[in-house]
């Protein structure tokens, strides 16, 4: 498998996951939330909440694409670095928006604060991801190449690579726990919600498909990173002392 084929398969996997994430929603709960939703109407409240899992799934997929394109895309190192930063920036935007939707929904519906394992690990991952993004941006894009010594950046890049991949894998685990929590809360904790009884099977199928595709995405990405030789770039997999950044 060539790096180009790996990129195509990765993009296809991401598209399938995002599609299934939308498709798993019962029809009454799809669509954009109102600017002033009626929080006493279950469908309007859930239509607002459902943007949290959608945006967080996009967060996972964009973060994976950021790592993937940097390692596998052919081309100049600076181009791959910029694409890496662009995808991570989009991922950060999705993560912030997804978190805001969750806080908004909880504050308006009277739900208890963040008490589940999904919430705790999710907040920790968000914090780690934002720190990883900011440190990478400052060290390798701006103003790092101008102000930070090459020797320091060459040593920092190893930690940046490994930490970023570990955060992304944990992020996938958070998405899986979120799918489980959402399904339980929607169809067990809120079993009296009208109009959803006849759509449980379809929603279970869609949500479980998102979970399986997420697992497949992580396994595929880890396999590619381990076994597929990246596009030619002297910055990849060189002895850390020999790396020279510009």
URFEN-V30778 format. One record per run of one state. SS is the DSSP state (@ for helix, = for strand, . for the rest). FROM is the first residue (numbers start at 0). TO is the last residue. If there is no record, write none. Layout:
ss=SS from=FROM to=TO
ss=SS from=FROM to=TO
This chain:
ss=. from=0 to=1
ss=@ from=2 to=22
ss=. from=23 to=25
ss=@ from=26 to=28
ss=. from=29 to=40
ss=@ from=41 to=71
ss=. from=72 to=75
ss=@ from=76 to=108
ss=. from=109 to=115
ss=@ from=116 to=139
ss=. from=140 to=142
ss=@ from=143 to=146
ss=. from=147 to=148
ss=@ from=149 to=188
ss=. from=189 to=195
ss=@ from=196 to=226
ss=. from=227 to=238
ss=@ from=239 to=241
ss=. from=242 to=245
